[in-house]
Structure formats: C-alpha cells, structure tokens
Amino acid sequence: MRAGRRGRRATAVAAALVLIAAAAVYVVHARGRPAEAGAACDRQSARGGTVACLAARLGVPPMAELVVTRAGLERRHAVPGIPSRLQVSPSGRMVSWTVFVSGDSYNTAGFSTRTGILDTETDDLRKSIEDIPLTVDGKRYHAPDLNFWGVTFGADDTRFYATAASRGRTHLIRADYRTWEAEALRDNVECPSLSPDGTRLAFKKRVDPGPWRLHVLDLATMAETPLAETRSVDDQAVWPDAATVGYGLARETWSVPADGTGTPHRMVMRNPTPSR
C-alpha cells in the first residue's frame, strides 16, 4: 500500500514538473515573437482608448494575467490557461480573450480552450462563454467537447462572431451579448476578425495543403475570397484599414489586400496583431 502511494505521489510530482517546464518554454517562446505583442505581453490589443494585455504566468496549472487599461483605470484578472487570442472591440468597451486549458496549438488533437469577455463599462466579466445557448442547423446544440475561440465584436458592442468547434467541425457563430444566444452560420471558419465597416470577416480556413489559408467572407453574400498570402497563417487577423488585412507570421507582421489581389508585405503596426 505504501509503495503504491509513493508511486502515485511520484507520478503526480513528475506530471507537475512537466507542466511547469511546458509553461516556462511557452513563455520564453511567446515572448520571443516581437511582431506579435508588447514586451511584457504574450498577446496585446489596443482600440478605442483601451489597451489590453494577456501575459503568461508560471504555475500549475499554467496561468495568465489579463491587464486592461481604459480611461486611466487599470483592471487585472487572473485567467487559468496559456494565452492564445486577445481582441478589443472598435469602441474599446469590450475585451475578449482565449486561452488554452490543454494543448498549445490549434493544429494538435485534443486541445481545449476557454474564451472570456469583459465589459469595461459595467465590469461584467464572463470568464467563459461556454454556457451560451448555441443553435446549429436549426436545433439547440449540446456536446461535451464544445470549444469556443477568437471572438470579434461589431461596432455596437453587442453582436459578435467567434469560432465554435465540436465533433471534428468548426463553425462560424454569430452571437448577441445582451440576449446571450448564438447561431452557427457556416463551417470551416476559424479566428474571425470583423472589418471596420462590419460587412466582412477575415478568417483562416483549413485547406489542403495547409493547414490554413487566410480568406475574407462577405457577410451579405457569404462569398469567400482567398487572400494572396499562400503561406499557412495561424492568427486572428486585424484590419489596419478597410482594404487591408494584417497578421503575424514567422515573428513578423505582414499585410495583404483584403480583395484577394496583390502580394503580402512586411509592415510595422502600432497595434500589434493580437493572436497566434
């Protein structure tokens, strides 16, 4: 019996050490990507007078700290997980983030995410959006493996889009923050980012070969346009302006025309791309 307890204790200690080592490697790796975040942030986003920073913190389980600064007021929140996505709404009111709670890549099997939203006006903090009622193919959807990531808000700070994944499918969802309900619009849309005029979404789509290629979706016609960047991009893109999509790739920030023409160009963005 004692030998069995010692064995289990040794196994638990070994597992904890592995988690600490993995978190340390992630922090060093993420902070080595200067094109993607500020010096003290693994993910950063700034819009409408609000600056948000998501920084990894060592611990078991891995932890992150969300720091939001608006109108001179700083808010700090502990977030369990590894930083993945972060975006501030156009007005600066809404802040959304995604962390990995297991795994550290969207291209590995068995990963799990948690996505939260902060309303900076009301201080309403939703640490997870997993309780939002979701409709898929006209029916209320329930599944134990349901994951959400990559929230992007519209100008009204109410309507938002995100990715929902379950049973091997990824869905683009449209949701309402006030009524707290969501519906799936189409499949194979990841990490959406709403254009400044609210009419298009930049997103990454699984392709072969890939794993991903950046596309733009017209929300009125649901027509997709593949962008001129043919390299695989694992990022939640941003819109520097209505005609351009920006994204992080290979430790640099790039841009490409949003209409599918042209060629990719390296760029310097005052507001770093928030993800990857």
ZAVEXFI-665653 format. One record per residue (C-alpha): y, x, z; residue number from 1; residue in one letter. Coordinates in nm, 2 decimals, padded with zeros to 4 digits. Each point is the difference from the previous one (the first is absolute). Example, Ala and Ser with C-alpha at 12.3 -4.5 7.8 and 13.67 -1.06 7.14 Angstrom:
BEGIN
Y/X/Z/num/residu
-00.45/01.23/00.78/1/a $
00.34/00.14/-00.07/2/s $
END
This chain:
BEGIN
Y/X/Z/num/residu
00.00/00.00/00.00/1/m $
00.25/00.27/00.10/2/r $
-00.09/00.20/-00.32/3/a $
00.07/-00.31/-00.20/4/g $
00.34/-00.06/00.16/5/r $
00.09/00.37/-00.05/6/r $
-00.10/-00.04/-00.36/7/g $
00.21/-00.31/-00.05/8/r $
00.30/00.17/00.18/9/r $
-00.03/00.31/-00.22/10/a $
-00.01/-00.22/-00.31/11/t $
00.31/-00.19/00.11/12/a $
00.19/00.32/00.07/13/v $
-00.10/00.14/-00.34/14/a $
00.12/-00.31/-00.17/15/a $
00.33/00.02/00.18/16/a $
00.05/00.36/-00.10/17/l $
-00.07/-00.09/-00.36/18/v $
00.26/-00.28/00.01/19/l $
00.26/00.24/00.16/20/i $
-00.07/00.26/-00.27/21/a $
00.03/-00.25/-00.28/22/a $
00.33/-00.13/00.13/23/a $
00.13/00.35/00.03/24/a $
-00.10/00.09/-00.35/25/v $
00.16/-00.32/-00.13/26/y $
00.33/00.07/00.18/27/v $
00.02/00.35/-00.14/28/v $
-00.10/-00.12/-00.35/29/h $
00.24/-00.30/00.00/30/a $
00.30/00.20/00.12/31/r $
-00.06/00.26/-00.27/32/g $
00.11/-00.26/-00.26/33/r $
00.38/00.04/-00.01/34/p $
00.05/-00.24/-00.29/35/a $
-00.15/-00.29/00.19/36/e $
00.17/-00.01/00.33/37/a $
00.26/00.15/00.23/38/g $
-00.07/00.31/00.21/39/a $
-00.10/-00.19/00.31/40/a $
-00.16/-00.30/-00.18/41/c $
-00.33/-00.05/-00.18/42/d $
00.15/-00.30/-00.17/43/r $
00.36/-00.09/-00.03/44/q $
00.20/-00.29/-00.15/45/s $
00.38/-00.08/00.01/46/a $
00.17/-00.31/-00.15/47/r $
00.28/-00.23/00.10/48/g $
00.12/00.22/00.29/49/g $
-00.34/00.03/00.16/50/t $
-00.20/00.32/00.02/51/v $
-00.37/-00.02/00.09/52/a $
-00.23/00.29/00.08/53/c $
-00.37/-00.01/00.06/54/l $
-00.13/00.32/00.16/55/a $
-00.36/00.10/00.10/56/a $
-00.07/00.09/00.36/57/r $
-00.30/00.18/00.12/58/l $
-00.24/-00.21/00.21/59/g $
-00.34/-00.17/00.02/60/v $
00.01/-00.24/-00.18/61/p $
00.26/00.14/-00.24/62/p $
00.35/-00.14/00.07/63/m $
00.33/-00.03/-00.18/64/a $
00.35/-00.07/00.11/65/e $
00.23/-00.24/-00.19/66/l $
00.37/00.08/00.05/67/v $
00.25/-00.24/-00.15/68/v $
00.38/00.06/00.01/69/t $
00.24/-00.28/-00.09/70/r $
00.37/-00.05/00.10/71/a $
-00.02/00.29/00.24/72/g $
-00.30/-00.15/00.18/73/l $
-00.33/00.19/00.01/74/e $
-00.33/-00.18/00.05/75/r $
-00.33/00.18/00.07/76/r $
-00.35/-00.15/-00.02/77/h $
-00.34/00.16/00.04/78/a $
-00.23/-00.08/-00.29/79/v $
-00.37/00.08/00.02/80/p $
-00.12/00.17/-00.32/81/g $
00.09/00.25/-00.26/82/i $
00.32/-00.06/-00.20/83/p $
-00.05/-00.13/-00.36/84/s $
00.28/-00.23/-00.12/85/r $
00.36/-00.08/00.11/86/l $
00.27/-00.21/-00.16/87/q $
00.33/-00.15/00.10/88/v $
00.12/-00.32/-00.16/89/s $
00.31/00.01/-00.23/90/p $
00.22/-00.15/00.27/91/s $
-00.13/00.25/00.26/92/g $
-00.12/-00.29/00.23/93/r $
-00.38/00.01/-00.05/94/m $
-00.21/00.31/00.05/95/v $
-00.37/00.01/-00.10/96/s $
-00.26/00.27/00.05/97/w $
-00.37/00.06/-00.06/98/t $
-00.22/00.24/00.19/99/v $
-00.37/00.10/-00.04/100/f $
-00.20/-00.09/00.30/101/v $
-00.31/00.15/-00.16/102/s $
-00.02/00.24/-00.29/103/g $
00.30/00.17/-00.15/104/d $
00.00/-00.10/-00.37/105/s $
00.00/-00.31/-00.22/106/y $
-00.26/00.17/-00.22/107/n $
-00.27/00.03/00.27/108/t $
-00.26/-00.26/00.10/109/a $
00.03/-00.17/00.33/110/g $
00.37/00.06/00.07/111/f $
00.18/-00.25/00.22/112/s $
00.38/-00.06/00.02/113/t $
00.24/-00.19/00.22/114/r $
00.34/-00.12/-00.12/115/t $
00.29/-00.11/00.21/116/g $
00.35/-00.14/-00.04/117/i $
00.31/00.03/00.21/118/l $
00.30/-00.23/-00.03/119/d $
00.29/00.21/00.12/120/t $
00.23/-00.30/00.05/121/e $
-00.23/-00.20/00.23/122/t $
-00.21/00.29/00.13/123/d $
-00.30/-00.20/-00.11/124/d $
-00.29/00.25/-00.02/125/l $
-00.32/-00.08/-00.17/126/r $
-00.23/00.29/00.06/127/k $
-00.25/-00.14/-00.25/128/s $
00.02/-00.26/-00.28/129/i $
-00.38/-00.05/00.00/130/e $
00.05/-00.35/00.15/131/d $
00.20/-00.13/-00.29/132/i $
-00.18/-00.30/-00.16/133/p $
-00.11/00.12/-00.35/134/l $
-00.09/-00.22/-00.30/135/t $
-00.21/00.15/-00.28/136/v $
-00.10/-00.21/-00.30/137/d $
00.14/-00.31/00.16/138/g $
-00.21/00.03/00.32/139/k $
00.08/00.14/00.34/140/r $
-00.16/00.34/00.02/141/y $
-00.18/00.15/00.30/142/h $
-00.18/00.34/00.00/143/a $
-00.06/00.26/00.27/144/p $
00.08/00.29/-00.23/145/d $
00.34/-00.13/-00.11/146/l $
00.27/00.27/-00.02/147/n $
00.37/-00.02/-00.08/148/f $
00.23/00.28/-00.11/149/w $
00.32/00.09/-00.19/150/g $
00.25/-00.28/00.09/151/v $
00.32/-00.04/-00.21/152/t $
00.27/-00.25/00.09/153/f $
00.23/-00.20/-00.22/154/g $
00.38/-00.03/00.04/155/a $
-00.03/-00.31/00.22/156/d $
-00.20/00.19/00.27/157/d $
-00.26/-00.29/-00.01/158/t $
-00.21/00.04/-00.31/159/r $
-00.22/00.30/-00.01/160/f $
-00.28/00.15/-00.21/161/y $
-00.29/00.22/00.11/162/a $
-00.36/00.10/-00.08/163/t $
-00.29/-00.18/00.16/164/a $
-00.35/00.15/-00.04/165/a $
-00.34/-00.15/00.08/166/s $
-00.36/00.02/-00.14/167/r $
00.09/00.25/-00.26/168/g $
00.30/-00.18/-00.14/169/r $
00.37/00.07/00.04/170/t $
00.25/-00.28/-00.03/171/h $
00.37/-00.02/-00.05/172/l $
00.12/-00.25/00.26/173/i $
00.33/-00.18/00.03/174/r $
00.10/-00.10/00.35/175/a $
00.27/-00.18/00.20/176/d $
00.11/00.16/00.32/177/y $
00.15/-00.33/00.15/178/r $
-00.29/-00.23/-00.07/179/t $
-00.26/00.28/00.04/180/w $
-00.23/-00.07/-00.29/181/e $
-00.11/00.19/-00.30/182/a $
-00.18/-00.05/-00.33/183/e $
-00.17/00.23/-00.24/184/a $
00.16/00.02/-00.35/185/l $
-00.23/00.24/-00.19/186/r $
-00.25/00.28/00.05/187/d $
00.02/00.38/-00.04/188/n $
00.36/00.05/00.13/189/v $
00.06/00.26/00.28/190/e $
00.31/00.11/00.18/191/c $
00.25/-00.23/-00.17/192/p $
00.37/00.08/00.00/193/s $
00.26/-00.27/-00.09/194/l $
00.27/00.09/-00.25/195/s $
00.37/-00.03/00.10/196/p $
00.04/-00.33/-00.19/197/d $
-00.33/-00.14/00.15/198/g $
-00.16/-00.07/-00.34/199/t $
-00.25/00.28/-00.02/200/r $
-00.25/00.19/00.20/201/l $
-00.09/00.37/-00.04/202/a $
-00.35/00.05/00.12/203/f $
-00.31/00.23/-00.04/204/k $
-00.30/-00.14/-00.19/205/k $
-00.35/00.13/00.00/206/r $
-00.10/00.13/-00.34/207/v $
-00.27/00.20/-00.16/208/d $
00.04/00.29/00.00/209/p $
00.23/-00.01/00.30/210/g $
-00.02/-00.09/00.27/211/p $
00.35/-00.15/-00.04/212/w $
00.28/-00.04/-00.25/213/r $
00.35/-00.13/00.06/214/l $
00.09/-00.34/-00.16/215/h $
00.28/-00.25/00.02/216/v $
-00.07/-00.37/00.03/217/l $
00.24/-00.27/-00.13/218/d $
-00.02/-00.27/00.27/219/l $
00.11/-00.28/-00.25/220/a $
-00.26/00.07/-00.27/221/t $
-00.25/00.21/00.20/222/m $
00.00/00.25/-00.28/223/a $
-00.09/00.35/00.10/224/e $
00.16/00.32/-00.15/225/t $
-00.17/00.34/00.05/226/p $
00.26/00.27/00.07/227/l $
00.02/00.33/-00.18/228/a $
-00.13/00.19/00.30/229/e $
-00.37/00.05/-00.09/230/t $
-00.09/00.20/00.31/231/r $
-00.16/-00.18/00.29/232/s $
00.27/-00.10/00.25/233/v $
-00.10/-00.11/00.36/234/d $
00.34/-00.12/00.12/235/d $
00.21/-00.31/00.07/236/q $
00.27/00.06/-00.26/237/a $
00.37/-00.06/00.05/238/v $
00.28/-00.12/-00.24/239/w $
00.29/00.25/-00.01/240/p $
00.16/-00.26/-00.24/241/d $
-00.11/-00.30/-00.20/242/a $
-00.13/00.21/-00.29/243/a $
-00.18/00.28/00.18/244/t $
-00.30/00.03/00.22/245/v $
-00.03/00.29/00.25/246/g $
-00.32/00.14/00.16/247/y $
-00.14/00.30/00.18/248/g $
-00.26/00.22/-00.17/249/l $
-00.12/00.35/00.08/250/a $
00.27/00.06/00.27/251/r $
00.28/-00.09/-00.23/252/e $
00.20/-00.32/-00.08/253/t $
-00.02/-00.13/-00.36/254/w $
00.15/-00.28/-00.20/255/s $
-00.09/-00.19/-00.31/256/v $
00.16/-00.28/-00.20/257/p $
-00.12/-00.35/00.12/258/a $
-00.05/-00.13/-00.35/259/d $
-00.29/00.23/-00.10/260/g $
00.20/00.23/-00.22/261/t $
00.12/00.36/00.05/262/g $
-00.16/00.27/00.20/263/t $
-00.02/00.09/00.37/264/p $
00.27/00.22/00.15/265/h $
00.03/00.18/00.33/266/r $
00.28/-00.13/00.21/267/m $
00.18/00.03/00.33/268/v $
00.03/-00.32/00.19/269/m $
00.23/-00.05/00.30/270/r $
-00.24/-00.27/00.12/271/n $
-00.35/00.16/-00.01/272/p $
-00.29/-00.19/-00.14/273/t $
-00.15/-00.17/00.30/274/p $
-00.37/00.04/-00.05/275/s $
-00.32/00.17/-00.11/276/r $
END
